[in-house]
Amino acid sequence: MEVSTGYPTVYERLQERLARLAEAAESPMAGFQQLHEAATADGALSRRTKELIALAIGISVRCDGCIAYHVHDSLEAGASREEVAEAVGVAIMMGGGPSVVYGAEAIAALDQFEEES
């Protein structure tokens, strides 16, 4: 992912690429979409909490697209700036130094999505 264009742009490009992937690999992507919807649906944990968990995992595995996607979806699910920052803190605890770098990227993404809205 080319994050120098900004995370909202990364998110938009990812949406376009995922749509093309869904056309090329219809059945696996339909299954993934169903899994995503089930895994992030409100239950014992809220959708907001689940998106924050996904963001922390995305940071710890160093996934730029995951940061764009889950910062966006965390905000959409009602997460506050403070909640996103705390999720970044958990990712840093679990992932060490590399998560510090990607945590900083998540805050940059948060800034960009907040500026856009």
For each residue, the residues with C-beta under 8 A, 3 or more apart:
1: 10 13 14 64 65 68
2: 5 10
3: 6 7 10 64 68 105 108
4:
5: 2 9 10
6: 3 9 10 112
7: 3 10 11 67 68 71 72 108 109 112 113
8: 11 12 68 72 112 113 116
9: 5 6 12 13
10: 1 2 3 5 6 7 13 14 64 65 68 109
11: 7 8 14 15 68 69 72 113
12: 8 9 15 16
13: 1 9 10 16 17
14: 1 10 11 17 18 65 68 69
15: 11 12 18 19
16: 12 13 19 20
17: 13 14 20 21
18: 14 15 21 22 29
19: 15 16 22 23
20: 16 17 23 24
21: 17 18 24 25 29
22: 18 19 25 26 29 30 33
23: 19 20 26
24: 20 21
25: 21 22 28 29
26: 22 23 29 30
27: 30 31
28: 25 31 32
29: 18 21 22 25 26 32 33
30: 22 26 27 33 34
31: 27 28 34 35
32: 28 29 35 36
33: 22 29 30 36 37
34: 30 31 37 38
35: 31 32 38 39
36: 32 33 39 40
37: 33 34 40 41
38: 34 35 41
39: 35 36 50
40: 36 37 47 50 51 54 73
41: 37 38 47
42: 45 46 47
43:
44:
45: 42 49 50 53
46: 42 49 50 77
47: 40 41 42 50 51 77
48: 51 52 74 77 78 79 83
49: 45 46 52 53
50: 39 40 45 46 47 53 54
51: 40 47 48 54 55 70 73 74 76 77 79
52: 48 49 55 56 70 74 79 83 84 86 87
53: 45 49 50 56 57 87
54: 40 50 51 57 58 66 70 73
55: 51 52 58 59 66 67 70 71 74 84 87 88 91 106
56: 52 53 59 60 87 88 90 91 94
57: 53 54 60 61 66 91
58: 54 55 61 63 66 67 69 70 102 106
59: 55 56 62 63 66 67 88 91 92 95 99 102 103 105 106
60: 56 57 91 94 95 99 102
61: 57 58 66
62: 59 98 102
63: 58 59 66 67
64: 1 3 10 67 68 105
65: 1 10 14 68 69
66: 54 55 57 58 59 61 63 69 70
67: 7 55 58 59 63 64 70 71 102 105 106 109
68: 1 3 7 8 10 11 14 64 65 71 72 109
69: 11 14 58 65 66 72 73
70: 51 52 54 55 58 66 67 73 74
71: 7 55 67 68 74 75 84 106 109 110 113
72: 7 8 11 68 69 75 76 109 113
73: 40 51 54 69 70 76 77
74: 48 51 52 55 70 71 77 79 83 84 87
75: 71 72 78 79 84 110 113 114 117
76: 51 72 73
77: 46 47 48 51 73 74
78: 48 75
79: 48 51 52 74 75 83 84 87
80: 83 84
81: 84 85 110 114
82: 85 86
83: 48 52 74 79 80 86 87
84: 52 55 71 74 75 79 80 81 87 88 106 107 110
85: 81 82 88 89 107 110
86: 52 82 83 89 90
87: 52 53 55 56 74 79 83 84 90 91
88: 55 56 59 84 85 91 92 103 106 107
89: 85 86 92 93 103
90: 56 86 87 93 94
91: 55 56 57 59 60 87 88 94 95 99 102 103 106
92: 59 88 89 95 96 99 100 103
93: 89 90
94: 56 60 90 91 99
95: 59 60 91 92 98 99 102
96: 92 99 100
97: 100 101
98: 62 95 101 102
99: 59 60 91 92 94 95 96 102 103
100: 92 96 97 103 104
101: 97 98 104 105
102: 58 59 60 62 67 91 95 98 99 105 106
103: 59 88 89 91 92 99 100 106 107
104: 100 101 107 108
105: 3 59 64 67 101 102 108 109
106: 55 58 59 67 71 84 88 91 102 103 109 110
107: 84 85 88 103 104 110 111
108: 3 7 104 105 111 112
109: 7 10 67 68 71 72 105 106 112 113
110: 71 75 81 84 85 106 107 113 114
111: 107 108 114 115
112: 6 7 8 108 109 115 116
113: 7 8 11 71 72 75 109 110 116 117
114: 75 81 110 111 117
115: 111 112
116: 8 112 113
117: 75 113 114
